[in-house]
Amino acid sequence: MANKQLSLHVVGLTVLVLLLSCFVNYSVSKQIKTYKLTRGKLSVTFTNYGAVMTSLLLPDRHGKQDDVVLGFDTVDAYKNDTTYFGAIVGRVANRIGGAKFELNGQLYKTDPNEGHNTLHGGTKGFGDVTWSVENYVPTSHITFIYQSFDGEEGFPGNVTVKVTYMLIGENKLALKMEGKPLNKPTPINLALHTYWNLHGHNSGDILSHKIQLLAKKITPVDEELIPTGEITSIEGTPYDFLEPREIGSRIHELPGGYDINYVIDGIVGKHLRKAAVVSEKVTGRKMELWTNQPGVQFYTSNLLTSVVGKGNAVYKKYAGLCLETQGFPDSVNHKNFPSQIVNPGESYLHVMLFRFTAH
């Protein structure tokens, strides 16, 4: 009997140790840290807070490296950030009009964090939570994982979300965003909210950058930046970037600047389509972007107002540009837009591929 009690005691201790071990490992994985991927002259850093890309160092035509993404020096600064610098935003990126949508006959009310609309998932979207690190190889890739719970910011169902940043060769960065609903249908639309300045994050505005957007149509918006439901041609408008031209060449014709979803040309499917090409003449840097998503939000940091960033750089209006590949904004309320609803047993997959050169 004593041996049996001892055996049970040992088993109990073993289980307790295993449970404590799991707890410790989980706690460690949830600690907020920074991580770096490096290959050749391409170097990218991240934090697991918001799965944020905090820096990206690129050589110019003479081999001089500069950090080409806007951001902060400390993780605490990202916690107080209202710009979404470098963050993965979701569960639904961009805007949901009226902070509500109907799905299978049920009305869902999401967090109204921009007036009476929802922006980038709500007050505490995916860019404001701590992710775990599932896999990390400093010369290759890093995978962040987050368990989104039923009712988070008003969205239905539990969802497992993964984000993998991967270096390919010595001048490409790939990003894979995945989502798997576990128990309820739900909208999923993730986006990378990096602000780019190919001259260097602290070099001033991006108005002299040239951009080409391979999109003949946009989804126009109302005064609150909510899509009207139309899909219109960019022909003859300041939105026409089918041929490369400077961002500042017609920006004065728009109220504030560019902040619009472009409908990427071509058929949405398994293959990646080129969405944009950005170039900067002083450094010779060029960035090309491919994606499997139907849209790309072109935003010229119209709302930046003297934000103090890395190295005490002051980021003002037009200091960076965002190219957020995505499903169309407010798709949950427009049946003519591509659906963002993902059912249990199905998977959401969003791929971005950046290619960097300098000539």
Rosetta blueprint (number, residue, H / E / L):
1 M L
2 A H
3 N H
4 K H
5 Q H
6 L H
7 S H
8 L H
9 H H
10 V H
11 V H
12 G H
13 L H
14 T H
15 V H
16 L H
17 V H
18 L H
19 L H
20 L H
21 S H
22 C H
23 F H
24 V H
25 N H
26 Y H
27 S H
28 V H
29 S H
30 K L
31 Q L
32 I L
33 K L
34 T E
35 Y E
36 K E
37 L E
38 T E
39 R E
40 G L
41 K L
42 L E
43 S E
44 V E
45 T E
46 F E
47 T E
48 N L
49 Y E
50 G L
51 A L
52 V E
53 M E
54 T E
55 S E
56 L E
57 L E
58 L E
59 P E
60 D L
61 R L
62 H L
63 G L
64 K L
65 Q E
66 D E
67 D E
68 V L
69 V E
70 L L
71 G L
72 F L
73 D L
74 T L
75 V H
76 D H
77 A H
78 Y H
79 K H
80 N L
81 D L
82 T L
83 T L
84 Y L
85 F L
86 G L
87 A E
88 I E
89 V E
90 G L
91 R L
92 V E
93 A L
94 N L
95 R E
96 I E
97 G H
98 G H
99 A H
100 K E
101 F E
102 E E
103 L E
104 N L
105 G L
106 Q E
107 L E
108 Y E
109 K E
110 T L
111 D L
112 P L
113 N L
114 E E
115 G L
116 H L
117 N E
118 T E
119 L E
120 H L
121 G L
122 G L
123 T L
124 K L
125 G L
126 F H
127 G H
128 D H
129 V L
130 T E
131 W L
132 S E
133 V E
134 E E
135 N E
136 Y E
137 V E
138 P L
139 T L
140 S L
141 H E
142 I E
143 T E
144 F E
145 I E
146 Y E
147 Q E
148 S E
149 F L
150 D L
151 G L
152 E H
153 E H
154 G H
155 F L
156 P L
157 G L
158 N L
159 V E
160 T E
161 V E
162 K E
163 V E
164 T E
165 Y E
166 M E
167 L E
168 I E
169 G L
170 E L
171 N L
172 K E
173 L E
174 A E
175 L E
176 K E
177 M E
178 E E
179 G E
180 K E
181 P E
182 L L
183 N L
184 K L
185 P L
186 T E
187 P E
188 I L
189 N E
190 L L
191 A E
192 L E
193 H E
194 T L
195 Y L
196 W E
197 N L
198 L L
199 H L
200 G L
201 H L
202 N L
203 S L
204 G L
205 D L
206 I L
207 L L
208 S L
209 H L
210 K E
211 I E
212 Q E
213 L E
214 L L
215 A L
216 K L
217 K E
218 I E
219 T E
220 P L
221 V E
222 D L
223 E L
224 E L
225 L L
226 I L
227 P E
228 T L
229 G L
230 E L
231 I L
232 T E
233 S E
234 I L
235 E L
236 G L
237 T L
238 P L
239 Y L
240 D L
241 F L
242 L L
243 E L
244 P L
245 R E
246 E E
247 I H
248 G H
249 S H
250 R L
251 I H
252 H H
253 E H
254 L L
255 P L
256 G L
257 G L
258 Y L
259 D E
260 I E
261 N E
262 Y E
263 V E
264 I L
265 D L
266 G L
267 I L
268 V L
269 G L
270 K L
271 H L
272 L L
273 R E
274 K E
275 A E
276 A E
277 V E
278 V E
279 S E
280 E L
281 K L
282 V L
283 T L
284 G L
285 R E
286 K E
287 M E
288 E E
289 L E
290 W E
291 T E
292 N L
293 Q L
294 P L
295 G E
296 V E
297 Q E
298 F E
299 Y E
300 T L
301 S L
302 N L
303 L L
304 L L
305 T L
306 S L
307 V E
308 V E
309 G L
310 K H
311 G H
312 N H
313 A L
314 V E
315 Y E
316 K L
317 K L
318 Y L
319 A L
320 G L
321 L E
322 C E
323 L E
324 E E
325 T E
326 Q E
327 G L
328 F L
329 P L
330 D L
331 S H
332 V H
333 N H
334 H L
335 K L
336 N L
337 F L
338 P L
339 S L
340 Q L
341 I E
342 V E
343 N L
344 P L
345 G L
346 E L
347 S L
348 Y E
349 L E
350 H E
351 V E
352 M E
353 L E
354 F E
355 R E
356 F E
357 T E
358 A E
359 H L
